[in-house]
Amino acid sequence: MAPEAGKITLANIGRENPVFAQILGICSTLAVTNVLENTVVMCAGLIFTTSLSNTTVSILRKWIPPRIRMMVSTLIIAFYVIVVDLVLKAYLPEISRQLGAYIGLIITNCIIMGRAEAFALNNKPGLSFIDGFTSGIGYAYVLLVIAFFRELLGSGTVWGISVMGDWWVNWSIMVMAPGAFFMLAVFIWIVKGMIIPDTEEVKK
C-alpha cells in the first residue's frame, strides 16, 4: 500500500494537481482568496470533506447502484459540508458570515465529485482516504499561495496584520475577481513552465 500511497500523493500534489492541471475548482479561488484567514478555513473544510467523502463512497461502493451513484456521492459530500458549516457557525461565526454561501458551494466543487467518481468508486477505503486528503492538500496550497499574495499586494497585510507600511500603495485590483484570475494564471505558469518539467522532456 505504501508505494501506491506515495504515487497518489506525488500525483495529487504535483503534476496532476487538479487546480493547475485541469483548472478545476476555481470558484472558491475567486471568492475567498483575497483574505488569507478565510482561505485557511475554506481549505480546511475542503480537505475534511474530500478525505471523508472519498472514504465513505469507497466503503459503500459495492452497495451503490450505478444508475444513482452520482446522486449518492452528492448526498455524502453534502453531509460533510453541512458538518463543516455547522462547526463554523458554532465556533467561528464571523468567518462563517464572511464565507457565506461559498461553504455550501463546496458540495458542487468538481474536485471532490471528481475524486469520488474517478477514484473512490474503484479503490479501497484506505487508498481513497489518502487520495482525498492529498487532493485537498494539493488544492489548498494553491489557494494559500494565491491568498497570501492577494492580501499582501491588495491590502498590505498578512493575516490582517499590516506588514507593508505607509509607503505601500494597495493594488485594489488584487482584492477583486480579476486579481484572483491573474494570480492563478501566474501560479500555473510558474509551476507548469518552470518547476514541473514537461512530460516529453522527462521522456527524453
N, C-alpha and C positions, 0 to 999 in steps of 0.2 A: 504493500500500500504506500510505503514511504516514497519510492521512486515516482509513482503516479501522482502523489500529492505534490511533490516537488515540481513536476512538469506542469500541473494545473496552476500552481502558484506563479511560476515564472510566466506562463502564458497570460494569465489574467492581469498581472501587474505590468507586464512588458508589452510585446508586440501586439498581442490580441486583446489588449485593454479595450473594452467596448466604446469608451468615450472617444479616443483618438484613432481607433482602428475602423470603427463603423459610424462615428459621430452619433451615438445613441445617448439618450437621457439628458439632453442639454436644456430641457425646460427649467430644471432647478438651477442650472448654471446661470441662466439669465435672471432667475428670480431671487436667489438668496446670496449670491457670491459678492455682493457689494459690502457685506459685513462679515468679518471672519468668525465672530462668535456664533452667529446664526448658521453659518456654513458648517461649523463643527457639529452643532446639534443635528442639522439635517443629515450629515454624513453618518453620524452615529445611529440615527434612526434607520437609514437605508442599509447599513451593514447588518444591523439587528434583523431587519425584515428579510433581506436577501438570504442571510445564513439560515434562519429558522424556516422560512417558507420553502427553500430548497430541500431542507432536511425533511420537512413534513410531507411534501409532494413525493419525495423518494420513498418514504415509509409507506405511503398509501398507493404507490404507483400500480401495484398489481390488482388493486380493487377499484381503480378509477376507469370507468368505461371510456373508450377512445372518443366517442361522439360528444362527451361532455367534459373532456379533460381540461379545456381552457377555462370553462366556467368554474370548475372545481379549483383550479390553480388561482383564479382571480379571487375566489372566496377565501382561500387560505391566506393569500397575500393581504387581503382586506382585514382579516382578523388581526394580523400582526401590526398593521398600520394603525388600527384602532387602539391597540395596546400602547403604541408609541404616542399617539395623540392624547390619550387619557393621562399617561405619565407626565407629559409636558404640561398639560393643563393643571395638573395637581402640584408639580414641583417647580416648573419654570413658566409660570403664566405669562410673563411679559414676552419671553421669546416665542411662546406659543401664539400669542396675539400677533407678533410681527411676522411670523411664518404663515399664519392664517391658513388659507386653502391649500398651500403648497405641500403641507404634510399629507393631506388627503390624496394629493396627486401622486404620491409615491406608489399608490395602488396601480396606476396606469404607466408607471415607469417601464419602458420596454426592456431595460437591462434585467430587471427582476423577472418579468414574464419570460424573457428570452432564455435565461439560465434555467428556469423551471421546465420550460418546454424542451430545450436542447440537451440539458444535462441531467437534471434531477429525475426525469421520467425514464431514464435509461441507465442509471447508476445507483449504487448502494448509498445508504444514508450518510456514512462517514465521508466518502468522497464528495457527496453532494453538499455537505456542510462546508467542507474545505473550499469547494468551488464557489459557493455562495459568499463565504467570508472573504475570499481573495478577490472576487469580482467587486464586492463592496469596497475593499481596500483600494483596488485599482481606480475605482470611480472617485473615492474620497480624496486621494492625494491630488488628483487633477483639480477638483473643486477647491481644495485648500490652497494650492499654489495660486490659482486664479484669484481667490478671495483675498489672499494676502496682498497681492499687488494692486488689486482694485481698491481695497480700503486704504492702502498706503498712498497711492497716487491720487485717489479721488477725494479722500478726507484728511490725509496727512496723519492718520492714526493707525495703530495696530492693536486689535482687541479693545478699541475705544480709548487707548492712551495715545496722546499726541507725541509723535516722535520726529516730525519734520521741522518743527519750529516756525517762527513767524516769517521766515524768508520764503517758505514754500507757498506757491500758488496752486490751490487744488485744481485738479483736472476734473471738472464736473462731469465730463462725458464718461469717466470711469465708473461712476455710480449709476449710470444709466444702462439700458439694454445694449446699445452699441458697444460700450466698453467691455461687456461680457463676450460679445462676438469677437471683438478684437483680441482680447487676451486668450480666448480659446484657440483662435487661429494661430497666434504666436506660439502657444504651447505645443500645438500639433506640429507646427513647422520645426520647432527646436527638437522635439522628440523623434519625429519620423525622419527629419532631414539631417540631424547631427548626432543624436545619441544612439538610436537603434539603426543599425545598417540595413540597407535594402536586401531583400531575400536573394535576389540574383547575385549581389556582391558577395553574400555569405557563401553561396554555392561555388563561386569562383575561388 
